[in-house]
Amino acid sequence: MIDTDKYEGHTPAPWDCGSEEGLGIWKGLFNGVCATPDNYGKKGYEERPIARMHITEGTAESDFNRMMGDKQLMADAPLLLEEVKRLSRVLHAVVVDLTVTNIGGPDSQGAAVKAALNTLSEVIDVD
C-alpha cells in the first residue's frame, strides 16, 4: 500500500519536461500561478525547477533513452498520484457497498454485488 499522505505539499500538476531531449522537469508559473501556453515568455512567467537529468559524456544511447523515459514518468507523477487516490476512493466505495448491504442478509447480497459492479463500471473501461 502506498502512503500518499507523504506527498502532501508537492508541486501540483502540470509539470513540463519540454522536448524529448530536454534534460529538465519544471513547473511553469505566471505571476505565481499555473502558467498556460499563452503566458510563456511574458513578463511574470518563470520556470520553477523540479528535477534535472544528468547526462555524462559517453552515455550510451540505450541509457539516454531510459533516462528520457524516466523523465516522462517523473513529469507525470502528480497525475499518477491523483489516479491512485481516485481509484482508492472507488475501491473504498465498493467495499462499503458490499459491506453495508451484506448486513441486510442473503437477500440483499445480489443488490450489493450489482451496486459494486455499477460503481466499478463507472471508472474502469471494460470493453
Protein Blocks (a to p, Z undefined) as FASTA:
>chain_A
ZZfklmgoiacddddehjfkbcbdcdddeehiacdfklgopahiacddfbdcdddehiaf
klmmmmmmmmmmmmmmmmmmmmmmmmmmmmmmmmmmmmmmmmnojklmmmmmmmmmmmmm
mmpccZZ
